Amino acid sequence: GWGGRGRKAKRGDVRAAILALLSEEPRNGYQIIQEIAERSEGGWKPSPGAVYPALQQLTDEGLVISEESEGRKTFRLTEAGRNYIESHADEVRAPWDEMRPDIDDNTADLWHIARQSAFAMMQVLQTGSDAQIREARKTLIETRRKLYQILADDEPGEE
């Protein structure tokens, strides 16, 4: 995220996050990465190179089991994994809470609107006609121009 930084992930944070998420429901590796990024409000997005080895380690420890369905591996807690979470509640917390960027409400609101706009653009691309896509392109070009114009203008109220 922009406008502030959360703290850097520590050793064990990926493991704790995976266990916390799998305690809610089974997930694949991609879903784990996306959920951490979403819950940390963009402050932390662990790489596949951090998540998949941690999943393998948890599998080796017998805390997690993987099941393949339709070519996708989904991971879920084993009984031993659920027992581990109960006896290690201090370790298995939500580390993403500490990694949210420190941003004000205006910045968070602007990011939220930008994400919603990106989803709307994807809908236009997926379902829009050629004419609708051309119109959306014009709108984005105009929006980009206006955003740069905001920076070029004097601060509002400075006259």
Secondary structure, DSSP 8 states (H G I E B T S, - for coil): --S-------TTHHHHHHHHHHTTS-B-HHHHHHHHHHHTTTS----HHHHHHHHHHHHHTTSEEEEEETTEEEEEE-HHHHHHHHHTTTTSS-GGGGGS----HHHHHHHHHHHHHHHHHHHHHHH--HHHHHHHHHHHHHHHHHHHHHHHS--TT--
